[in-house]
Amino acid sequence: MKTMTCKQLYGPCDALIHGETPEEMMENSKKHAMEMIAKGDELHIDAMNTIIRNGENGFLFNNEEEYIKIIKLLKKDKKLRESISNLALKEAYKRYQINKIAKEYLKIYKKLLFVPKQP
Ligand SMILES: [Zn+2]
């Protein structure tokens, strides 16, 4: 069993995340973030808000009713749908370029596997 903090996995807090494999660790990190957001934790909500700008490149919602409103709005408004889609795609390309994200994932995997640093 390996343990890392939420911060070591690019989250905002010091909660401990456990897992047997890197995949399980990433999955548990994702679960932790979703649970904290569901509880209304400000640190995790702020971290999410830096990625999703509500109404601009995505939508944030608190319950099923709000989610349904957003879906109906997107169904009616083609311009909004296209704009949200384009901006979300731009954000994804900016944040998750394969060469950038691959290095970050490699760092995490090495920490999890306790691989010594290369010169
Ligand atoms: Zn956390």
Backbone and ligand atoms as CSV (ligand in chain L), in Angstrom:
chain,resi,resn,atom,element,x,y,z
A,1,MET,N,N,0.852,-1.190,0.000
A,1,MET,CA,C,0.000,0.000,0.000
A,1,MET,C,C,0.890,1.244,0.000
A,2,LYS,N,N,0.676,2.130,-0.966
A,2,LYS,CA,C,1.417,3.384,-1.052
A,2,LYS,C,C,0.515,4.510,-0.549
A,3,THR,N,N,1.146,5.571,-0.074
A,3,THR,CA,C,0.400,6.725,0.421
A,3,THR,C,C,1.057,8.003,-0.083
A,4,MET,N,N,0.240,8.919,-0.591
A,4,MET,CA,C,0.708,10.253,-0.979
A,4,MET,C,C,-0.331,11.251,-0.494
A,5,THR,N,N,0.065,12.514,-0.402
A,5,THR,CA,C,-0.916,13.527,-0.011
A,5,THR,C,C,-1.641,14.027,-1.264
A,6,CYS,N,N,-2.779,14.623,-1.011
A,6,CYS,CA,C,-3.553,15.250,-2.090
A,6,CYS,C,C,-2.660,16.252,-2.836
A,7,LYS,N,N,-1.857,17.055,-2.087
A,7,LYS,CA,C,-0.959,18.048,-2.707
A,7,LYS,C,C,0.061,17.396,-3.632
A,8,GLN,N,N,0.618,16.268,-3.202
A,8,GLN,CA,C,1.606,15.580,-4.047
A,8,GLN,C,C,0.985,15.105,-5.353
A,9,LEU,N,N,-0.343,14.955,-5.341
A,9,LEU,CA,C,-1.053,14.538,-6.550
A,9,LEU,C,C,-1.733,15.743,-7.210
A,10,TYR,N,N,-1.192,16.960,-6.933
A,10,TYR,CA,C,-1.645,18.218,-7.532
A,10,TYR,C,C,-3.002,18.683,-7.043
A,11,GLY,N,N,-3.397,18.227,-5.864
A,11,GLY,CA,C,-4.614,18.730,-5.237
A,11,GLY,C,C,-4.266,19.829,-4.251
A,12,PRO,N,N,-5.268,20.385,-3.561
A,12,PRO,CA,C,-5.018,21.519,-2.688
A,12,PRO,C,C,-4.861,21.214,-1.189
A,13,CYS,N,N,-4.947,19.957,-0.749
A,13,CYS,CA,C,-4.919,19.718,0.704
A,13,CYS,C,C,-3.900,18.639,1.084
A,14,ASP,N,N,-3.807,18.369,2.373
A,14,ASP,CA,C,-2.826,17.403,2.872
A,14,ASP,C,C,-3.436,16.037,3.198
A,15,ALA,N,N,-4.637,15.794,2.735
A,15,ALA,CA,C,-5.280,14.491,2.998
A,15,ALA,C,C,-4.420,13.374,2.413
A,16,LEU,N,N,-4.420,12.244,3.079
A,16,LEU,CA,C,-3.634,11.106,2.594
A,16,LEU,C,C,-4.464,10.264,1.632
A,17,ILE,N,N,-3.844,9.934,0.524
A,17,ILE,CA,C,-4.486,9.116,-0.507
A,17,ILE,C,C,-3.725,7.794,-0.551
A,18,HIS,N,N,-4.436,6.697,-0.491
A,18,HIS,CA,C,-3.796,5.383,-0.479
A,18,HIS,C,C,-4.135,4.605,-1.745
A,19,GLY,N,N,-3.251,3.676,-2.097
A,19,GLY,CA,C,-3.527,2.815,-3.240
A,19,GLY,C,C,-2.437,1.765,-3.388
A,20,GLU,N,N,-2.800,0.633,-3.941
A,20,GLU,CA,C,-1.831,-0.450,-4.179
A,20,GLU,C,C,-1.043,-0.211,-5.458
A,21,THR,N,N,-1.696,0.396,-6.453
A,21,THR,CA,C,-1.062,0.620,-7.753
A,21,THR,C,C,-1.200,2.099,-8.115
A,22,PRO,N,N,-0.390,2.585,-9.058
A,22,PRO,CA,C,-0.559,3.975,-9.497
A,22,PRO,C,C,-1.981,4.257,-9.994
A,23,GLU,N,N,-2.568,3.299,-10.701
A,23,GLU,CA,C,-3.932,3.481,-11.214
A,23,GLU,C,C,-4.928,3.626,-10.070
A,24,GLU,N,N,-4.764,2.780,-9.039
A,24,GLU,CA,C,-5.669,2.849,-7.897
A,24,GLU,C,C,-5.466,4.176,-7.147
A,25,MET,N,N,-4.217,4.620,-7.058
A,25,MET,CA,C,-3.909,5.893,-6.404
A,25,MET,C,C,-4.592,7.048,-7.148
A,26,MET,N,N,-4.501,7.060,-8.467
A,26,MET,CA,C,-5.134,8.122,-9.251
A,26,MET,C,C,-6.657,8.066,-9.096
A,27,GLU,N,N,-7.186,6.877,-9.096
A,27,GLU,CA,C,-8.642,6.709,-8.942
A,27,GLU,C,C,-9.081,7.209,-7.563
A,28,ASN,N,N,-8.330,6.867,-6.511
A,28,ASN,CA,C,-8.672,7.316,-5.158
A,28,ASN,C,C,-8.490,8.825,-5.004
A,29,SER,N,N,-7.525,9.381,-5.722
A,29,SER,CA,C,-7.329,10.827,-5.700
A,29,SER,C,C,-8.537,11.523,-6.327
A,30,LYS,N,N,-9.012,10.981,-7.429
A,30,LYS,CA,C,-10.196,11.530,-8.118
A,30,LYS,C,C,-11.428,11.437,-7.207
A,31,LYS,N,N,-11.594,10.271,-6.551
A,31,LYS,CA,C,-12.726,10.084,-5.624
A,31,LYS,C,C,-12.668,11.103,-4.494
A,32,HIS,N,N,-11.472,11.281,-3.940
A,32,HIS,CA,C,-11.276,12.251,-2.850
A,32,HIS,C,C,-11.710,13.644,-3.305
A,33,ALA,N,N,-11.229,14.063,-4.480
A,33,ALA,CA,C,-11.568,15.400,-4.984
A,33,ALA,C,C,-13.076,15.542,-5.162
A,34,MET,N,N,-13.718,14.531,-5.729
A,34,MET,CA,C,-15.168,14.595,-5.955
A,34,MET,C,C,-15.928,14.634,-4.623
A,35,GLU,N,N,-15.472,13.857,-3.640
A,35,GLU,CA,C,-16.124,13.869,-2.324
A,35,GLU,C,C,-15.982,15.243,-1.656
A,36,MET,N,N,-14.794,15.815,-1.751
A,36,MET,CA,C,-14.561,17.118,-1.127
A,36,MET,C,C,-15.410,18.198,-1.809
A,37,ILE,N,N,-15.518,18.141,-3.111
A,37,ILE,CA,C,-16.342,19.110,-3.839
A,37,ILE,C,C,-17.810,18.924,-3.455
A,38,ALA,N,N,-18.241,17.669,-3.354
A,38,ALA,CA,C,-19.630,17.383,-2.968
A,38,ALA,C,C,-19.933,17.902,-1.559
A,39,LYS,N,N,-18.923,17.880,-0.668
A,39,LYS,CA,C,-19.100,18.386,0.700
A,39,LYS,C,C,-19.071,19.910,0.748
A,40,GLY,N,N,-18.673,20.540,-0.362
A,40,GLY,CA,C,-18.602,21.999,-0.400
A,40,GLY,C,C,-17.271,22.544,0.092
A,41,ASP,N,N,-16.219,21.724,0.082
A,41,ASP,CA,C,-14.896,22.179,0.536
A,41,ASP,C,C,-14.356,23.279,-0.394
A,42,GLU,N,N,-14.105,24.467,0.201
A,42,GLU,CA,C,-13.684,25.634,-0.580
A,42,GLU,C,C,-12.378,25.417,-1.345
A,43,LEU,N,N,-11.396,24.786,-0.701
A,43,LEU,CA,C,-10.099,24.572,-1.372
A,43,LEU,C,C,-10.260,23.773,-2.664
A,44,HIS,N,N,-11.028,22.700,-2.591
A,44,HIS,CA,C,-11.203,21.848,-3.766
A,44,HIS,C,C,-12.112,22.502,-4.798
A,45,ILE,N,N,-13.090,23.260,-4.324
A,45,ILE,CA,C,-13.976,23.972,-5.261
A,45,ILE,C,C,-13.174,25.042,-6.004
A,46,ASP,N,N,-12.316,25.773,-5.281
A,46,ASP,CA,C,-11.479,26.783,-5.930
A,46,ASP,C,C,-10.550,26.145,-6.962
A,47,ALA,N,N,-9.977,24.991,-6.607
A,47,ALA,CA,C,-9.096,24.292,-7.547
A,47,ALA,C,C,-9.871,23.924,-8.813
A,48,MET,N,N,-11.111,23.453,-8.622
A,48,MET,CA,C,-11.951,23.094,-9.775
A,48,MET,C,C,-12.309,24.333,-10.586
A,49,ASN,N,N,-12.583,25.441,-9.879
A,49,ASN,CA,C,-12.978,26.673,-10.565
A,49,ASN,C,C,-11.862,27.279,-11.406
A,50,THR,N,N,-10.618,26.942,-11.103
A,50,THR,CA,C,-9.536,27.452,-11.948
A,50,THR,C,C,-9.532,26.731,-13.293
A,51,ILE,N,N,-10.128,25.567,-13.348
A,51,ILE,CA,C,-10.193,24.806,-14.594
A,51,ILE,C,C,-11.498,25.098,-15.325
A,52,ILE,N,N,-12.618,24.997,-14.607
A,52,ILE,CA,C,-13.927,25.234,-15.227
A,52,ILE,C,C,-14.422,26.614,-14.823
A,53,ARG,N,N,-14.523,27.497,-15.807
A,53,ARG,CA,C,-15.090,28.835,-15.565
A,53,ARG,C,C,-16.569,28.741,-15.940
A,54,ASN,N,N,-17.392,28.758,-14.891
A,54,ASN,CA,C,-18.817,28.487,-15.054
A,54,ASN,C,C,-19.478,29.388,-16.096
A,55,GLY,N,N,-20.124,28.750,-17.067
A,55,GLY,CA,C,-20.819,29.487,-18.109
A,55,GLY,C,C,-19.922,29.948,-19.234
A,56,GLU,N,N,-18.595,29.766,-19.077
A,56,GLU,CA,C,-17.657,30.205,-20.105
A,56,GLU,C,C,-17.060,29.008,-20.861
A,57,ASN,N,N,-16.406,28.123,-20.122
A,57,ASN,CA,C,-15.834,26.941,-20.788
A,57,ASN,C,C,-16.414,25.641,-20.208
A,58,GLY,N,N,-17.480,25.778,-19.454
A,58,GLY,CA,C,-18.135,24.621,-18.852
A,58,GLY,C,C,-19.187,25.091,-17.868
A,59,PHE,N,N,-19.776,24.154,-17.183
A,59,PHE,CA,C,-20.783,24.509,-16.190
A,59,PHE,C,C,-20.533,23.739,-14.903
A,60,LEU,N,N,-20.809,24.409,-13.795
A,60,LEU,CA,C,-20.765,23.766,-12.491
A,60,LEU,C,C,-22.195,23.744,-11.975
A,61,PHE,N,N,-22.580,22.667,-11.345
A,61,PHE,CA,C,-23.949,22.584,-10.820
A,61,PHE,C,C,-23.928,21.865,-9.483
A,62,ASN,N,N,-24.958,22.123,-8.690
A,62,ASN,CA,C,-25.028,21.566,-7.342
A,62,ASN,C,C,-26.005,20.416,-7.200
A,63,ASN,N,N,-26.923,20.305,-8.154
A,63,ASN,CA,C,-27.931,19.254,-8.026
A,63,ASN,C,C,-28.512,18.906,-9.397
A,64,GLU,N,N,-29.355,17.902,-9.410
A,64,GLU,CA,C,-29.935,17.403,-10.656
A,64,GLU,C,C,-30.762,18.481,-11.364
A,65,GLU,N,N,-31.464,19.281,-10.588
A,65,GLU,CA,C,-32.307,20.345,-11.161
A,65,GLU,C,C,-31.466,21.342,-11.959
A,66,GLU,N,N,-30.349,21.779,-11.361
A,66,GLU,CA,C,-29.465,22.718,-12.053
A,66,GLU,C,C,-28.859,22.069,-13.302
A,67,TYR,N,N,-28.502,20.803,-13.183
A,67,TYR,CA,C,-27.924,20.073,-14.321
A,67,TYR,C,C,-28.909,20.025,-15.491
A,68,ILE,N,N,-30.168,19.735,-15.189
A,68,ILE,CA,C,-31.201,19.653,-16.230
A,68,ILE,C,C,-31.399,21.014,-16.898
A,69,LYS,N,N,-31.380,22.093,-16.107
A,69,LYS,CA,C,-31.503,23.448,-16.663
A,69,LYS,C,C,-30.385,23.723,-17.665
A,70,ILE,N,N,-29.172,23.334,-17.304
A,70,ILE,CA,C,-28.008,23.565,-18.168
A,70,ILE,C,C,-28.164,22.779,-19.479
A,71,ILE,N,N,-28.568,21.532,-19.354
A,71,ILE,CA,C,-28.737,20.699,-20.557
A,71,ILE,C,C,-29.804,21.297,-21.477
A,72,LYS,N,N,-30.927,21.758,-20.891
A,72,LYS,CA,C,-31.991,22.375,-21.693
A,72,LYS,C,C,-31.498,23.647,-22.367
A,73,LEU,N,N,-30.726,24.440,-21.628
A,73,LEU,CA,C,-30.157,25.679,-22.169
A,73,LEU,C,C,-29.241,25.360,-23.359
A,74,LEU,N,N,-28.380,24.381,-23.184
A,74,LEU,CA,C,-27.447,24.006,-24.256
A,74,LEU,C,C,-28.186,23.439,-25.470
A,75,LYS,N,N,-29.270,22.738,-25.218
A,75,LYS,CA,C,-30.066,22.162,-26.316
A,75,LYS,C,C,-30.681,23.280,-27.166
A,76,LYS,N,N,-31.138,24.348,-26.514
A,76,LYS,CA,C,-31.787,25.473,-27.200
A,76,LYS,C,C,-30.800,26.395,-27.898
A,77,ASP,N,N,-29.650,26.626,-27.273
A,77,ASP,CA,C,-28.738,27.684,-27.716
A,77,ASP,C,C,-27.492,27.106,-28.401
A,78,LYS,N,N,-27.564,27.031,-29.728
A,78,LYS,CA,C,-26.468,26.444,-30.494
A,78,LYS,C,C,-25.168,27.251,-30.361
A,79,LYS,N,N,-25.296,28.609,-30.371
A,79,LYS,CA,C,-24.102,29.465,-30.247
A,79,LYS,C,C,-23.384,29.222,-28.917
A,80,LEU,N,N,-24.168,29.147,-27.849
A,80,LEU,CA,C,-23.592,28.890,-26.519
A,80,LEU,C,C,-22.914,27.517,-26.497
A,81,ARG,N,N,-23.600,26.538,-27.074
A,81,ARG,CA,C,-23.058,25.162,-27.124
A,81,ARG,C,C,-21.702,25.146,-27.828
A,82,GLU,N,N,-21.640,25.835,-28.973
A,82,GLU,CA,C,-20.387,25.860,-29.736
A,82,GLU,C,C,-19.296,26.642,-29.002
A,83,SER,N,N,-19.690,27.758,-28.399
A,83,SER,CA,C,-18.725,28.585,-27.670
A,83,SER,C,C,-18.146,27.820,-26.466
A,84,ILE,N,N,-19.017,27.202,-25.679
A,84,ILE,CA,C,-18.572,26.418,-24.519
A,84,ILE,C,C,-17.630,25.298,-24.979
A,85,SER,N,N,-18.043,24.634,-26.030
A,85,SER,CA,C,-17.274,23.517,-26.563
A,85,SER,C,C,-15.878,23.969,-27.019
A,86,ASN,N,N,-15.821,25.070,-27.771
A,86,ASN,CA,C,-14.535,25.580,-28.270
A,86,ASN,C,C,-13.612,26.014,-27.131
A,87,LEU,N,N,-14.174,26.740,-26.158
A,87,LEU,CA,C,-13.349,27.212,-25.045
A,87,LEU,C,C,-12.895,26.058,-24.153
A,88,ALA,N,N,-13.747,25.063,-23.975
A,88,ALA,CA,C,-13.373,23.891,-23.174
A,88,ALA,C,C,-12.232,23.137,-23.859
A,89,LEU,N,N,-12.327,23.032,-25.169
A,89,LEU,CA,C,-11.282,22.358,-25.936
A,89,LEU,C,C,-9.957,23.117,-25.838
A,90,LYS,N,N,-10.026,24.454,-25.965
A,90,LYS,CA,C,-8.812,25.285,-25.838
A,90,LYS,C,C,-8.170,25.087,-24.470
A,91,GLU,N,N,-9.001,25.096,-23.417
A,91,GLU,CA,C,-8.498,24.925,-22.051
A,91,GLU,C,C,-7.833,23.548,-21.902
A,92,ALA,N,N,-8.480,22.544,-22.445
A,92,ALA,CA,C,-7.935,21.187,-22.364
A,92,ALA,C,C,-6.587,21.096,-23.082
A,93,TYR,N,N,-6.496,21.707,-24.272
A,93,TYR,CA,C,-5.222,21.679,-24.994
A,93,TYR,C,C,-4.145,22.411,-24.209
A,94,LYS,N,N,-4.527,23.547,-23.616
A,94,LYS,CA,C,-3.566,24.357,-22.861
A,94,LYS,C,C,-3.050,23.591,-21.635
A,95,ARG,N,N,-3.973,22.994,-20.884
A,95,ARG,CA,C,-3.609,22.338,-19.624
A,95,ARG,C,C,-3.052,20.933,-19.792
A,96,TYR,N,N,-3.537,20.251,-20.789
A,96,TYR,CA,C,-3.230,18.817,-20.864
A,96,TYR,C,C,-2.484,18.426,-22.128
A,97,GLN,N,N,-1.519,19.264,-22.536
A,97,GLN,CA,C,-0.683,18.891,-23.675
A,97,GLN,C,C,0.044,17.603,-23.298
A,98,ILE,N,N,0.071,16.678,-24.221
A,98,ILE,CA,C,0.586,15.341,-23.910
A,98,ILE,C,C,2.015,15.370,-23.376
A,99,ASN,N,N,2.888,16.212,-23.960
A,99,ASN,CA,C,4.280,16.218,-23.482
A,99,ASN,C,C,4.389,16.788,-22.068
A,100,LYS,N,N,3.500,17.735,-21.732
A,100,LYS,CA,C,3.502,18.350,-20.404
A,100,LYS,C,C,2.907,17.381,-19.370
A,101,ILE,N,N,1.753,16.849,-19.673
A,101,ILE,CA,C,1.047,16.000,-18.722
A,101,ILE,C,C,1.767,14.658,-18.547
A,102,ALA,N,N,2.408,14.182,-19.608
A,102,ALA,CA,C,3.140,12.914,-19.511
A,102,ALA,C,C,4.276,13.033,-18.499
A,103,LYS,N,N,4.976,14.185,-18.505
A,103,LYS,CA,C,6.065,14.407,-17.535
A,103,LYS,C,C,5.529,14.424,-16.116
A,104,GLU,N,N,4.377,15.089,-15.925
A,104,GLU,CA,C,3.777,15.166,-14.585
A,104,GLU,C,C,3.355,13.773,-14.108
A,105,TYR,N,N,2.736,13.005,-14.989
A,105,TYR,CA,C,2.302,11.650,-14.625
A,105,TYR,C,C,3.509,10.766,-14.325
A,106,LEU,N,N,4.567,10.933,-15.101
A,106,LEU,CA,C,5.780,10.149,-14.887
A,106,LEU,C,C,6.361,10.433,-13.502
A,107,LYS,N,N,6.345,11.731,-13.102
A,107,LYS,CA,C,6.836,12.103,-11.763
A,107,LYS,C,C,6.019,11.369,-10.692
A,108,ILE,N,N,4.693,11.381,-10.859
A,108,ILE,CA,C,3.814,10.737,-9.874
A,108,ILE,C,C,4.076,9.228,-9.853
A,109,TYR,N,N,4.163,8.626,-11.024
A,109,TYR,CA,C,4.401,7.179,-11.082
A,109,TYR,C,C,5.728,6.817,-10.427
A,110,LYS,N,N,6.756,7.647,-10.670
A,110,LYS,CA,C,8.062,7.367,-10.067
A,110,LYS,C,C,7.997,7.471,-8.552
A,111,LYS,N,N,7.248,8.478,-8.055
A,111,LYS,CA,C,7.087,8.605,-6.600
A,111,LYS,C,C,6.391,7.367,-6.057
A,112,LEU,N,N,5.361,6.944,-6.769
A,112,LEU,CA,C,4.591,5.787,-6.299
A,112,LEU,C,C,5.406,4.503,-6.344
A,113,LEU,N,N,6.275,4.412,-7.313
A,113,LEU,CA,C,7.072,3.192,-7.469
A,113,LEU,C,C,8.422,3.302,-6.774
A,114,PHE,N,N,8.692,4.461,-6.169
A,114,PHE,CA,C,9.951,4.715,-5.468
A,114,PHE,C,C,11.161,4.525,-6.382
A,115,VAL,N,N,11.050,4.989,-7.621
A,115,VAL,CA,C,12.170,4.936,-8.559
A,115,VAL,C,C,13.117,6.086,-8.225
A,116,PRO,N,N,14.433,5.804,-8.042
A,116,PRO,CA,C,15.358,6.903,-7.737
A,116,PRO,C,C,15.415,7.911,-8.891
A,117,LYS,N,N,15.668,9.208,-8.530
A,117,LYS,CA,C,15.745,10.262,-9.546
A,117,LYS,C,C,16.938,10.023,-10.469
A,118,GLN,N,N,16.741,10.341,-11.765
A,118,GLN,CA,C,17.818,10.198,-12.746
A,118,GLN,C,C,18.588,11.519,-12.813
A,119,PRO,N,N,19.889,11.458,-13.054
A,119,PRO,CA,C,20.684,12.713,-13.101
A,119,PRO,C,C,20.280,13.581,-14.279
L,1,ZN,ZN,ZN,-7.549,17.161,-1.157
